[in-house]
Amino acid sequence: MRKLRIYLDTSVISHLQQEDVPERMEQTRKLWKILQTGKYEVIISDLVLAEINECKEPKRSILKEYLAQINYERVRIIEETEEIANEIIDKGILNQKSFDDCLHIASAILEDCNIIVSWNFKHMVNVDTINGIRKITFDKRYNNIDIYAPYVLLSEKD
């Protein structure tokens, strides 16, 4: 059976070192332990890595150390990624200010991910975005994709 393919947006990785929200940090670290086991195929885009590089030190180095602990596939932002991101904006799902969020979603769609994992409730993990993205994936004949907060991937034993 194929492993679930999950796309990690930058908010998840950032919360590995987010002491001002200890509950989210703890849940993200529990997820990270699961990711270290190889239970999921992890996808990260160039945009995620660029956003991590914008973090101030020492957070940037700490997050890179965390990334070195897991296996992930790095994907590039290509023209088709931008086309899907623009469609998300054109359909009114998100606005131009959220273009990077649209690129994350588009990357996950193109990479045939099953799940986008994010702490971004304002733009990604919400009913309007999820329903809008489902319509795009259906209309374009891409596989359906779910968008969850990290704690959804944890079980009681984690």
C-alpha positions in Angstrom: 0.0 0.0 0.0 1.3 3.4 -0.9 2.2 5.8 1.9 0.3 9.0 2.2 2.0 11.9 0.6 2.0 15.0 2.8 3.0 18.5 1.9 4.5 20.5 4.8 4.0 24.2 4.6 6.4 26.5 6.3 4.1 27.1 9.3 4.5 23.5 10.4 8.3 23.6 10.3 8.4 27.0 12.0 6.3 25.7 14.9 9.1 23.3 15.8 10.7 26.3 17.4 7.7 28.5 18.4 7.9 28.9 22.1 5.1 31.5 22.3 2.6 28.8 21.4 3.8 25.8 23.4 0.9 23.5 22.7 1.3 23.8 18.9 5.1 23.4 19.3 4.5 20.2 21.3 2.1 18.8 18.7 4.4 19.7 15.9 7.3 18.0 17.6 5.1 14.9 18.1 4.3 14.9 14.4 8.1 15.3 13.7 8.8 12.1 15.5 6.3 10.3 13.3 7.9 11.8 10.2 11.2 10.5 11.3 9.8 7.0 11.2 9.1 7.3 7.5 5.3 6.7 7.9 4.6 9.4 5.3 6.2 10.6 2.1 7.0 14.2 2.9 7.0 16.9 0.2 8.6 20.3 0.7 8.8 23.0 -2.0 11.6 25.4 -2.8 9.3 28.1 -1.4 9.3 26.4 2.1 13.1 26.4 2.0 13.2 30.0 0.9 10.9 31.0 3.7 13.0 29.1 6.3 16.1 31.0 5.0 14.3 34.2 5.8 14.1 33.3 9.5 16.5 35.0 11.8 19.3 33.1 13.5 19.4 31.0 15.6 15.9 29.8 14.5 17.0 29.4 10.9 19.8 26.9 11.8 17.6 25.1 14.3 14.9 24.5 11.7 17.5 23.3 9.1 18.7 20.8 11.8 15.1 19.6 12.2 14.8 19.2 8.4 18.0 17.1 8.3 16.2 14.6 10.6 13.6 13.6 8.1 13.5 12.3 4.5 11.6 14.6 2.2 11.3 15.3 -1.5 12.1 18.8 -2.5 10.0 20.1 -5.4 10.4 23.2 -7.5 7.9 26.0 -8.2 7.3 25.7 -12.0 5.1 27.6 -14.4 2.2 25.2 -13.8 2.4 25.8 -10.1 2.0 29.5 -10.7 -0.9 28.9 -13.0 -2.8 26.9 -10.4 -1.9 29.6 -7.7 -3.4 32.2 -10.0 -6.5 30.2 -10.5 -7.0 30.0 -6.8 -6.9 33.8 -6.7 -9.0 34.2 -9.8 -11.7 32.0 -8.3 -11.7 34.2 -5.1 -10.6 31.4 -2.8 -7.6 33.5 -1.6 -6.4 36.9 -2.6 -3.2 38.2 -4.2 -1.7 39.0 -0.8 -1.8 35.2 -0.1 0.0 34.2 -3.3 2.7 32.3 -1.4 0.0 30.2 0.3 -1.5 29.6 -3.1 1.9 28.4 -4.3 2.1 26.0 -1.4 -1.4 24.6 -2.2 -0.6 24.4 -6.0 2.7 22.6 -5.2 0.9 20.0 -3.2 -1.7 19.5 -5.9 0.8 19.0 -8.6 2.9 16.6 -6.5 -0.2 14.4 -6.0 -0.1 14.9 -2.2 -3.0 13.5 -0.2 -2.7 16.1 2.6 -1.4 19.6 3.1 -0.3 20.0 6.7 -0.4 23.6 8.0 -1.0 25.8 11.0 -2.3 28.6 8.8 -5.9 28.7 9.8 -6.6 32.1 8.2 -5.7 31.1 4.7 -5.4 27.3 4.4 -6.9 25.2 7.1 -10.5 26.5 6.8 -13.7 25.4 5.2 -13.8 28.0 2.5 -10.3 27.3 1.3 -10.7 23.5 1.5 -14.0 23.6 -0.5 -12.6 25.9 -3.1 -9.5 23.7 -3.6 -11.7 20.6 -3.9 -13.6 22.3 -6.7 -10.4 23.2 -8.5 -9.0 19.7 -8.1 -12.3 18.2 -9.3 -12.6 20.5 -12.3 -9.0 20.0 -13.3 -9.2 16.2 -12.7 -6.4 16.3 -10.0 -6.7 14.0 -7.1 -8.6 15.4 -4.1 -6.4 16.9 -1.4 -7.2 17.5 2.3 -5.8 20.3 4.4 -5.2 19.6 8.1 -3.5 21.0 11.1 -0.7 18.8 12.4 -2.6 17.4 15.4 -5.0 15.6 13.0 -2.1 13.3 12.1 -1.4 12.4 15.7 -3.1 9.4 17.3 -3.8 8.8 21.0 -0.5 6.9 21.4 1.6 9.8 20.0 
